[in-house]
Amino acid sequence: MLTSDEQLQAFRDLFDAHARSILAYALRRTEEPGDAADVVAETFVVAWRRIDALPAHGQARPWLFGVARRVLANHRRSNRRRSALADHLREVLVERVAEDHSDRVTAALVVREALNRLGDDDREILHLTAWEGLNPTEIAGVLDVPPSTVRGRLRRARERLRQTLSDLHDPPLDAGGNGHLAHGDPRPDGPALAIDTEGNR
């Protein structure tokens, strides 16, 4: 059992080492910065309550991601609506894309659309890999599954992403015979995400 001073120092060390990563994780999964801050606060409240039983230093980061993931799930269940800020940001992004026809923007939109077509589980494991920079063992700690399960899920998610990207490069014709996506325009609802579909990070 740690003394009060040791508990406080352990918490400060934990917060200093990982708060920025947890905030970045939350910002990419919430619509308003205030919501992301709430997720970080609740995550570290849980950490403080368990300060005497935290995982070893090397496992603290994936453990915190796992806590943040559960906090986010609770937030989503309690608030499903899209915020006005998020809608405004989407409109701004659409306008910016309309003004910039570079190959880089086009490629980013194609990847974003492909990710939007994947299931929630596929998107989450790809985001944890590409955005958060976690390896399969760390992701296993976040998702509370064996590393072998993570590797299998990641392989299948990459295969589905690769197939979806292939489909988007040759979209079905719309009713007018034009080569537009049949179901609508791409939705740039987040930062461009470059994911290596060959299985490398």
N, C-alpha and C positions, 0 to 999 in steps of 0.2 A: 504494500500500500504506500503510495507516494504521500509525502507531506504536502501541506497546502502550498508552500512555495514551489515545491517540485511540480505539483500539478499545474500551477500557473505558468511556470517556465516551459513545461512540456506543451501546453496549449499554445503559448506564444510561438514556440518553434514550429509547431504544426501549422498554425495559421500563416506565419511568414513564408513557410516553404510551399504551401499549396493553395492559398486563397486565390491567387491570381489565376491559376489553372482552373479552379472550380468556377470562378466568375466567368472566364471565357467559355467554359462548357455550358453554363447556364444562359449566357447571352445568346448563344447560337440556338437555343431551344426555347426561348421565350420571346414575346413580342414587345415587351417594354423593359427598359433597363431597371426600373423599380422592381419588376417581378424577378429579374435575375439576382438583384441584391437580396431579395427576400429568400431566394433559394440558398444563396451562400450563407446567409445568417442562420437559417434553419439547419443547414448541414453542419455548421460548426457548433450549434447548440447541442446537436446529437453527439458530436465529438467531445464536447466538454463534459456531457453527462457520463460518457464512457471513457474518460481520460485515463482511468486506472486499468482499462482493459483494451486499449487500442492495439491494433496489429503491430508487429515489428516494423521498424522504420521503412524497410523496403516495400512493405505491403500497405503502408498508410495511404498512399496516393490512390491506388485502385479501390481501396475501401471507401475513401471519401467520395470517389466518383459513384460508387454504388449507392451510398447514402443520398447523394445529390439526385441520382436517377429516380429513387423512390420519392423524394420530396417533389420533384417535377411531376411525377405521375399523380400525386395528390393534388397539385395545383391544377393540372389539366382536367381532372375530374370535377373540380369545383368551379372551373372557369373555362368554358369551351368557346366563348365568343372571340372573334378577332377584334383587336383594338383598333381605334381610329388611327393611331400612330402607325401601326403595321400596315394598314391599308394605304396610308399616305406614302410610306416608304416604298411600297410596291409600285405605286403610280410614278414616283420619282424614278425608280429603276427602269420602268418601262420607257419613260421619256428619254432617259439617258441612253438606253439601248437603241432607241429609234434614231438618235443622233450619232451613234458610233457603230459603224458597220464593219469594224475590224474583224479579222479572223479570230483574234483572241476572245472577243466578246461573243461572237457566234459560237465558238467552241464551248465557252463557259455556259451559255444558255442550253446547248445541247446536253451537256453533262447534267445541268440542273434539272432539265426536263426528264432525263433518264432516271435520275434519282427520285423525282416525284412519282414516277410510275412504279417504283419498287414498293414492296411492303414495308411496314414500319420496322420490322425486325432487321430486314436487309439494310435499310437506311441507317439504323442505329449502329450496327456493327461496322459499316463502312465509315461512318462519321467518327467512331471511336478510334479507328485505325488511322484515317487520313487527317482528321482535324485535331484530335487529342494526342495523336502520336503514341498510342498504347500498343504494346505487343500482345500476342494471344494470351499469355499468362496473366497479364494485367487486366485484359478484357474479361477473362474468366472470373477474376475477383469482382469486377463491376457487375457482371450479369449473374454471378453465383452459379456458374456451370463449369464443368471440367474444361481444361485447355484444349483437349482433343475435340470437344463439341464446338468450341470457338473456331478452331481451324477448319472444321467441316462447314460450319455456317458461313465463314468468311469466304471459303472457296466457292460455295454455291452462290453467295451474294455477288461475288465478282463475275461469275459466269452469267448470272442473270443481268447484271449491269452491262457486260460486254454484248450480250444479245440485244438488249434494249437499245444500246448505242448504235448497233448495226441496223436495227429497224428504223431508227430515227434518221440515219443517213440516207435511207431509201423509203420515205414516208408514202402511205397510200394517197392516191389522188383524191381531191375533194370533188364535190358534185360538178364543179365547173371545169374539171380536168386539170386543175393546177396542182403543183406539188406542195401543198400546204399540209400541215398536220391535220388529220381528219377531225380530231377532237378539240382543237383550239390552239391558241398561241402558247408558246413556252411561258412558264411562270417563274420569273427570276425572283424567288422569294427568299433569297439568302445569298451569302457570298459564294463566288465561284469555288467549286471544290474539284481539285485535280486528283483523281483516284487512279492508281495504277491497276488496270484490269488484268495485268499479267501476273499479279500476286506479289509484287514487290512494294516496299514502302521507302 
